[in-house]
């Protein structure tokens, strides 16, 4: 039986019976549609791909709970929509926190007030220490993205990489910084 002749219900039953390759059929059928749906709200191409990919992963993990006699598309669209909302919330929170720390970092007079034992100042100092430990490429990446607000696709051109690679690299650098700051804060005397 050809892939095109299978109904969604038949494909979903195959996935539920242990055929993970059957899920690829659903991805091929609906990936473009889900990207178009997410693209109505998200401008960055890489973010759209990430959100839709996460949506499909969540759908795959939850497919056993799905009733194959129901319509698959609204269920998948709801999952992608929830992923998009989560992404926007995280992006806003992460951007605001990083921007606040970077803005504080550019104000040298705050660093001279270390005697105040302000937790945000300690976090700022830890971030500065951790930033200084990064290699020059990572520092340039953070500077381009968060100080100059350069789009990921433009950074990708400067770095000679794909936007997806730059997005992954940014995530990795942010994770390194977060772990380093957390470690530095744990070492600080109370």
C-alpha positions as CSV (number, residue, x, y, z in Angstrom):
1,X,0.0,0.0,0.0
2,X,1.4,3.4,-1.0
3,X,2.0,6.2,1.5
4,X,-0.5,8.4,-0.2
5,X,-3.3,5.9,0.0
6,X,-3.0,5.5,3.8
7,X,-5.4,7.6,5.8
8,X,-4.2,9.5,8.9
9,X,-6.0,7.1,11.1
10,X,-4.2,4.1,9.5
11,X,-0.8,5.8,9.8
12,X,-1.5,6.8,13.5
13,X,-2.5,3.2,14.3
14,X,0.8,2.0,12.7
15,X,2.7,4.4,14.9
16,X,0.7,3.3,18.0
17,X,1.6,-0.3,17.1
18,X,5.3,0.5,17.3
19,X,6.2,1.7,13.8
20,X,8.1,5.0,14.4
21,X,8.8,5.3,10.6
22,X,5.1,5.7,10.0
23,X,5.2,9.0,11.9
24,X,7.5,10.3,9.2
25,X,4.5,10.1,6.8
26,X,2.6,12.5,9.1
27,X,5.6,14.8,9.3
28,X,5.9,14.9,5.5
29,X,2.2,15.6,5.1
30,X,1.8,18.4,7.7
31,X,5.2,19.9,8.3
32,X,4.8,22.7,5.7
33,X,1.2,23.5,6.9
34,X,2.4,23.7,10.6
35,X,5.3,26.0,9.6
36,X,2.9,28.2,7.7
37,X,0.6,28.4,10.8
38,X,3.5,29.3,13.1
39,X,5.0,31.8,10.5
40,X,1.9,33.9,11.0
41,X,3.2,34.8,14.4
42,X,6.9,34.2,14.3
43,X,9.2,36.0,11.9
44,X,12.5,34.1,12.4
45,X,12.8,31.1,10.0
46,X,15.0,29.1,12.5
47,X,12.5,29.7,15.3
48,X,9.7,28.5,13.1
49,X,11.5,25.3,12.3
50,X,12.4,24.7,16.0
51,X,8.8,25.3,17.2
52,X,7.3,23.0,14.6
53,X,10.0,20.3,15.2
54,X,9.3,20.5,19.0
55,X,5.5,20.2,18.2
56,X,6.1,17.1,16.1
57,X,8.3,15.6,18.8
58,X,5.6,16.2,21.4
59,X,2.9,14.7,19.2
60,X,5.1,11.7,18.6
61,X,5.6,11.2,22.4
62,X,1.9,11.6,23.0
63,X,0.6,9.6,20.0
64,X,-0.4,6.7,22.2
65,X,-3.0,8.9,23.9
66,X,-4.4,10.1,20.6
67,X,-7.7,8.6,19.3
68,X,-6.9,7.6,15.7
69,X,-10.5,8.1,14.8
70,X,-10.3,11.9,15.5
71,X,-8.9,14.5,13.2
72,X,-5.1,14.7,13.6
73,X,-4.5,18.2,12.2
74,X,-6.3,20.2,14.9
75,X,-4.6,18.2,17.6
76,X,-1.2,18.8,16.0
77,X,-2.0,22.5,15.4
78,X,-2.9,22.9,19.1
79,X,0.4,21.3,20.1
80,X,2.4,23.6,17.8
81,X,0.4,26.6,19.0
82,X,1.2,25.8,22.6
83,X,4.8,25.4,21.7
84,X,4.8,28.8,20.0
85,X,3.2,30.5,23.0
86,X,5.8,28.9,25.3
87,X,8.6,30.0,23.0
88,X,7.3,33.6,22.9
89,X,7.1,33.7,26.7
90,X,10.6,32.2,27.1
91,X,12.1,34.5,24.5
92,X,10.6,37.6,26.1
93,X,11.8,36.6,29.6
94,X,15.2,35.5,28.4
95,X,15.7,38.6,26.3
96,X,14.6,40.9,29.2
97,X,16.9,39.2,31.7
98,X,19.9,39.2,29.4
99,X,19.3,42.7,28.2
100,X,19.0,43.9,31.8
101,X,22.3,42.2,32.8
102,X,24.1,43.5,29.7
103,X,22.7,47.0,30.3
104,X,23.9,46.9,33.9
105,X,27.3,45.6,32.7
106,X,27.7,48.7,30.5
107,X,27.3,50.9,33.5
108,X,30.7,50.8,35.1
109,X,29.7,52.7,38.2
110,X,27.6,49.7,39.3
111,X,30.6,47.5,39.4
112,X,32.3,49.9,41.8
113,X,29.5,49.5,44.3
114,X,30.3,45.9,45.1
115,X,30.3,46.6,48.8
116,X,26.5,46.8,48.7
117,X,26.2,43.0,48.5
118,X,23.2,43.3,46.1
119,X,22.4,40.0,44.6
120,X,21.8,41.4,41.2
121,X,25.2,43.0,41.4
122,X,26.8,39.7,42.3
123,X,25.0,38.1,39.4
124,X,26.3,40.8,37.1
125,X,29.8,40.3,38.4
126,X,29.5,36.6,37.9
127,X,28.2,37.1,34.4
128,X,31.1,39.5,33.6
129,X,33.5,36.9,35.0
130,X,31.9,34.1,33.0
131,X,31.7,36.3,29.8
132,X,35.5,37.0,30.1
133,X,36.1,33.3,30.3
134,X,34.5,32.7,26.9
135,X,36.6,32.4,23.8
136,X,36.6,35.4,21.5
137,X,34.2,33.8,19.0
138,X,31.6,33.2,21.7
139,X,32.0,36.8,23.0
140,X,31.6,38.2,19.5
141,X,28.4,36.1,19.1
142,X,26.9,37.4,22.3
143,X,27.9,41.0,21.5
144,X,26.4,40.8,18.0
145,X,23.1,39.3,19.2
146,X,22.5,41.2,22.4
147,X,24.4,44.4,22.2
148,X,23.9,45.3,18.5
149,X,20.6,43.3,18.2
150,X,21.7,41.7,15.0
151,X,19.4,39.1,13.6
152,X,20.5,35.5,13.7
153,X,20.5,35.2,9.9
154,X,22.8,38.3,9.7
155,X,25.2,36.8,12.3
156,X,25.2,33.6,10.3
157,X,26.4,35.4,7.3
158,X,29.2,37.0,9.3
159,X,30.2,33.7,10.9
160,X,29.9,31.8,7.5
161,X,27.4,29.3,9.0
162,X,23.8,28.5,8.7
163,X,21.3,30.3,10.8
164,X,20.4,27.0,12.4
165,X,24.0,26.5,13.5
166,X,24.2,30.0,14.9
167,X,21.0,29.5,16.7
168,X,22.3,26.3,18.2
169,X,25.6,28.0,19.1
170,X,23.8,30.8,20.8
171,X,21.8,28.3,22.9
172,X,25.0,26.5,23.8
173,X,26.8,29.8,24.8
174,X,23.8,30.9,26.9
175,X,23.8,27.5,28.6
176,X,27.5,27.8,29.3
177,X,27.0,31.3,30.7
178,X,24.0,30.2,32.9
179,X,25.9,27.3,34.3
180,X,28.9,29.4,35.0
181,X,26.9,32.2,36.7
182,X,25.1,29.6,38.8
183,X,28.5,28.0,39.8
184,X,29.9,31.4,40.6
185,X,26.9,32.4,42.7
186,X,27.2,29.1,44.6
187,X,30.8,29.9,45.5
188,X,29.9,33.4,46.8
189,X,29.9,33.6,50.6
190,X,26.5,34.5,52.0
